[in-house]
Amino acid sequence: MTFVRIGGVAHHVTVEGSGPVCVLSAGLALSWFDWDPVVPLLAPHRTVVRFDRPGHGLSAPAAVPPTAAGEADRIAGVLDALGLPDPVTVVGHSLAGFHAEAFARLHPARTAALVLVDSSVEERPRPGRTTAASRALGTALCAAGVPAALGPLVRRAAVRHDRAPADLVRRVYRTSRVLRGALLENAHYGAVAAELLALRDRHPLPPGLPVTVLAAPDGSARWERRQRALARRLGAHYEAAVPSGHLVMRDRPDAVARAVLSPGRS
């Protein structure tokens, strides 16, 4: 466990294993430990990098609102701060799928493969709350003591069959920092999605880049159609992790590990 400064913000980072580098980034309000079941399967073959975005896990609060390009540069900044070699396999779960894809488009020479784990999909993004509204809501909730009183309970309710260590859940989710970070990312979700759609027109993925869309339909035909459409749009290999909930890395770590070790397989 270590901390690196990117854009003046302290980022919590863990590095394990050896071999070619893969970077794992989890979805909204999740933490580095949500990848725990995957790491033992990858570490014998890959140098596994996990980091918490600002306001998530143990990282410091965000200095600026998130953007697709900014999050792509954040991944690059983590690699630079650690002095790790390119190219890397970049893995994004849920909302972080936007960031991983943006990295592949904006840093093509640094990208060996792209893996999207039940990634967010927005065909027609809508704007969310403003930054001011998000911060005002965070201030009100924190003043009421919501994070300390309810943070871990909300985490347990949102993550079904949560097997994360209770001490880490309390350490992370009792903080106002994490509540504010999640609200800020959620407020800018639509803007980041719209920015990614624009990047797709201006910055094509590198020719021949292995891309995998690993989805968790969980019985939803509509979600499966959208994930398959994403795979077609990206020229990706599509795979359904069944059975699995949204946290595929916890429900099916074997599927995530296969996608990283054999990306874009036909």
Helices and strands as residue ranges (DSSP letters): E 2-6, E 9-17, E 21-25, G 32-35, H 39-42, E 47-51, H 68-82, E 88-93, H 96-106, G 108-110, E 111-117, H 131-143, H 146-158, H 166-173, H 176-187, H 189-202, E 211-215, H 221-234, E 237-240, H 248-251, H 253-261
